[in-house]
């Protein structure tokens, strides 16, 4: 788009008249070698100036170290889309569709959002410009498909190259505790290996469980008979468990055990089916015989100690007052002598204390899980009866107050901003530099408040929580079922103190 002055000469389009954004993304160090931020900005700037747009440095937004396949994690891209929805920009420029997204669904969603709000989309390398392409999506979809295929093709190539390294005896990934890397190959760390062997020996031949092994290790650590763990001063339960389950100590390396999938716009690591694992035996020196590892991980051996962990309906809600860790359910049992019946009981315990004992936290007074559950059911019902549960009116009124407060604050700041001109031009009470600094400060405050108002005024912001809370109370009477999702809707947090005192925060009565 070009502008002509009265003499027929081409003039620049001021950024204020046609505001645009330049989006820049670099996901890895290797990526930066060929597509550095400077390179992307230079290409976009050249295109803008060649098309007669005034260059504006503040138009550049940047996502650093963020994969193009994860849209929700890209803060700068979310800002671009929000600006488009508010119609604050008229154009977005990308070096290429690879910078825009490497997931075809995300690329199409970004395009539709921009164009639906009247924002022109330009990708320079592909020569795509929505202003001229119109409704012809074939070109954009084709390049998006190529961009989406690139990381998949790259992943296959990388996997093959990594497998070749493993076949040569090289180690990939984190060095297992008890080993050291020499010329990219694992060698036994002779200072640590005896401790690893003791762990398996105590577990397999002394009848000790994971926790007993942990206590034994910390006792021996104080005497100087074993070495400390890799990252903490004291041995913890989870460290012992991970060592016993790790097949690396038999000289075996397992490649392609895990893969990354995209769920709800985010990446998540999952375990592949065993058929896809690539297992390399005798890959490196073994610290323990394979028979020892198989004994420790055999079903018979594990079932001998196995306890079924109870389903905690208060997971992610119940916290320890001392360290902030989650409270978990522990269980014990005894065999009643008179009738040989197994009697079980479940109680709450700080997860940090469970992992490392007194070295990590304190031991809370025992609270039976069943009693705690009944107490919470009773407290929630009492709380609900004490307040007027008119969710719609309560939340809507609160939202209206917050919106009114923000609008009042916005009006005052805009008034102050307008008054700056009088202070500078007429009253001469402030210098030009003071005027410019204060105006920038006010404009930033105005933009922040407008952003908050935009969020508050979204219609769906309160509908879902209200609906969920109502449904939670409707289902609350069925207290024999798993009520985790109900507790999650009604309880924000429960803090439990060592003496059993509780601090409860409800979602519906703040």
C-alpha positions, -999 to 999 in steps of 0.1 A, spaced: 0 0 0 14 34 -11 5 70 -4 11 99 -28 14 135 -18 1 164 -37 31 165 -60 26 128 -70 57 116 -50 56 85 -28 57 92 9 61 69 39 30 56 57 33 67 94 32 38 118 4 55 138 -18 55 107 -12 19 99 1 1 131 17 -33 125 36 -59 144 67 -79 135 68 -114 150 101 -130 157 107 -165 171 138 -186 177 133 -220 194 168 -235 196 205 -225 195 208 -243 161 178 -225 149 194 -192 158 224 -200 136 203 -198 104 173 -177 116 186 -153 143 164 -126 156 185 -100 139 182 -118 106 144 -121 110 140 -84 120 163 -72 91 143 -92 65 110 -79 78 123 -43 81 135 -44 45 101 -56 33 83 -29 52 105 -1 40 104 -13 5 66 -12 7 68 23 20 60 17 57 77 37 84 99 15 105 90 13 142 113 -6 166 86 -11 192 65 -31 167 88 -61 172 76 -89 195 98 -118 204 94 -154 216 128 -168 226 134 -206 231 98 -215 224 89 -243 200 67 -234 171 46 -264 178 33 -251 212 10 -222 207 -1 -217 243 34 -212 255 42 -184 231 35 -152 250 44 -129 222 21 -147 198 -8 -145 223 -1 -108 226 -3 -104 188 -37 -122 187 -50 -102 216 -40 -69 198 -57 -82 167 -89 -89 186 -89 -54 200 -83 -41 165 -52 -22 177 -31 -34 147 -37 -36 110 -9 -60 99 14 -87 112 47 -95 93 66 -128 96 98 -139 80 82 -172 71 54 -196 80 80 -216 100 82 -186 124 44 -183 125 38 -220 135 50 -255 128 16 -270 137 -9 -268 108 -39 -264 130 -23 -236 149 -12 -218 117 -47 -219 103 -61 -208 137 -37 -178 138 -45 -169 102 -83 -171 108 -81 -150 139 -60 -123 123 -81 -120 91 -114 -122 110 -104 -90 128 -92 -72 97 -55 -78 102 -33 -82 71 -10 -113 73 23 -113 55 49 -141 53 79 -129 33 97 -160 23 66 -177 9 53 -145 -7 20 -149 10 0 -117 16 -36 -120 27 -44 -86 12 -39 -100 -23 -47 -137 -18 -82 -130 -8 -101 -162 1 -77 -184 -17 -63 -205 12 -46 -231 -9 -12 -214 -9 -12 -207 28 -24 -243 36 3 -258 14 32 -239 30 16 -246 65 16 -283 57 53 -282 47 61 -262 79 42 -288 101 60 -317 84 95 -302 90 98 -310 128 84 -345 122 110 -352 94 137 -337 116 126 -358 145 130 -390 124 164 -379 112 175 -371 147 162 -404 161 182 -423 135 214 -403 143 210 -409 180 204 -446 175 237 -447 156 255 -431 185 240 -456 209 252 -485 187 287 -470 189 285 -472 227 279 -435 233 256 -424 261 226 -401 255 209 -380 280 215 -375 317 244 -394 332 230 -420 357 241 -416 393 270 -440 398 286 -434 364 308 -408 348 312 -399 311 346 -405 294 348 -398 257 310 -398 255 309 -434 270 298 -444 305 323 -456 330 317 -468 366 323 -442 393 340 -464 418 333 -440 447 295 -442 442 291 -478 428 295 -495 463 265 -475 476 244 -486 446 253 -522 452 243 -519 489 209 -505 480 201 -536 459 216 -559 485 195 -545 513 164 -545 492 168 -580 478 185 -600 506 177 -582 539 139 -578 534 140 -540 535 115 -519 517 121 -486 499 116 -465 531 137 -488 553 165 -487 527 163 -448 528 166 -448 566 195 -473 564 213 -451 539 210 -420 560 222 -438 591 252 -451 571 257 -416 556 262 -401 591 288 -428 598 306 -421 565 300 -456 551 280 -445 520 281 -414 497 253 -388 496 228 -387 467 234 -367 436 213 -335 442 204 -335 479 222 -338 512 201 -367 525 187 -398 508 150 -396 499 124 -423 492 119 -414 455 157 -415 449 159 -450 462 129 -461 441 143 -446 409 177 -463 415 161 -498 420 139 -494 389 167 -481 367 180 -508 343 211 -488 334 229 -504 364 229 -537 346 247 -522 316 215 -519 296 205 -487 276 169 -482 266 164 -458 237 131 -444 224 113 -452 257 95 -419 258 80 -396 232 64 -362 232 28 -356 222 7 -324 220 -23 -323 243 -46 -293 246 -20 -271 229 9 -282 252 36 -308 249 36 -337 273 60 -366 276 45 -401 276 60 -436 276 60 -455 243 47 -491 241 74 -516 249 74 -528 213 89 -494 203 117 -495 228 152 -500 214 171 -521 241 209 -523 240 223 -549 264 260 -547 274 260 -511 263 282 -500 292 299 -516 323 273 -530 348 274 -520 384 251 -549 395 244 -583 378 212 -584 358 199 -611 380 199 -587 410 179 -561 391 154 -587 378 149 -599 414 143 -564 427 118 -557 399 101 -591 396 64 -592 402 68 -618 430 93 -596 448 74 -564 443 40 -579 452 55 -592 485 58 -555 496 31 -540 475 6 -516 490 -22 -502 469 -21 -465 473 -56 -451 482 -72 -427 458 -67 -392 474 -98 -371 467 -80 -340 481 -49 -342 459 -35 -308 449 -58 -292 475 -44 -304 509 -10 -288 518 15 -290 547 17 -258 567 54 -263 574 69 -269 539 41 -264 515 42 -300 502 11 -319 494 -4 -341 521 -7 -377 509 -24 -409 522 -4 -435 540 -18 -469 550 -9 -495 575 -25 -528 586 -23 -555 613 -37 -590 614 -62 -594 642 -51 -624 663 -86 -636 674 -100 -641 640 -69 -636 617 -87 -607 599 -66 -580 582 -74 -545 597 -63 -515 576 -62 -478 584 -54 -448 562 -39 -416 575 -26 -383 562 12 -376 560 33 -348 546 48 -360 513 81 -344 521 83 -362 554 73 -394 537 102 -389 512 130 -379 536 117 -381 572 127 -354 597 154 -341 574 127 -326 551 97 -318 573 80 -327 606 57 -356 614 21 -344 617 -3 -358 643 -21 -388 627 -54 -379 611 -74 -408 598 -84 -401 561 -120 -414 566 -125 -390 596 -110 -361 577 -132 -368 547 -164 -368 568 -153 -336 586 -148 -318 552 -182 -330 539 -198 -316 571 -179 -283 570 -187 -276 533 -224 -282 540 -224 -259 570 -205 -232 551 -230 -235 522 -259 -231 546 -244 -200 562 -242 -179 531 -266 -169 504 -256 -190 474 -267 -166 447 -236 -172 426 -248 -153 395 -256 -121 414 -226 -123 437 -200 -128 411 -216 -105 386 -218 -77 412 -182 -83 421 -172 -81 385 -192 -49 379 -174 -33 409 -140 -42 395 -150 -29 360 -163 3 375 -132 8 396 -110 3 365 -131 26 344 -129 53 371 -91 49 373 -88 50 335 -109 82 333 -86 99 359 -54 89 342 -67 100 308 -77 133 324 -42 137 338 -27 128 305 -47 155 287 -37 180 314 0 174 307 -4 195 275 -15 225 295 13 220 320 39 219 292 26 244 266 6 270 286 18 269 322 54 260 314 56 241 346 74 210 332 102 206 307 98 188 274 117 158 287 95 156 318 64 159 295 75 130 273 84 108 303 52 114 321 31 110 289 48 76 283 41 66 319 4 75 316 0 58 282 15 26 296 -9 28 326 -38 34 302 -28 4 281 -26 -19 312 -60 -9 324 -76 -14 290 -61 -49 289 -76 -57 323 -110 -43 312 -108 -64 280 -104 -96 301 -131 -87 326 -156 -80 299 -153 -114 283 -187 -129 286 -176 -165 294 -152 -155 322 -176 -162 350 -202 -185 334 -181 -217 337 -170 -214 373 -206 -206 383 -219 -236 364 -193 -258 379 -200 -248 414 -237 -253 410 -231 -287 395 -207 -295 424 -234 -289 450 -260 -308 430 -237 -339 430 -224 -334 466 -250 -356 483 -236 -387 465 -207 -388 490 -199 -425 484 -185 -417 450 -150 -403 442 -156 -366 450 -122 -352 438 -137 -331 410 -164 -319 434 -139 -309 461 -118 -292 434 -147 -270 425 -157 -261 461 -122 -260 478 -94 -237 469 -69 -249 494 -67 -266 528 -36 -260 550 -30 -287 577 -8 -280 607 12 -306 627 -13 -304 656 -42 -311 632 -54 -275 629 -69 -267 595 -71 -235 574 -98 -239 547 -103 -216 517 -135 -221 498 -140 -212 462 -176 -201 467 -172 -180 499 -141 -158 497 
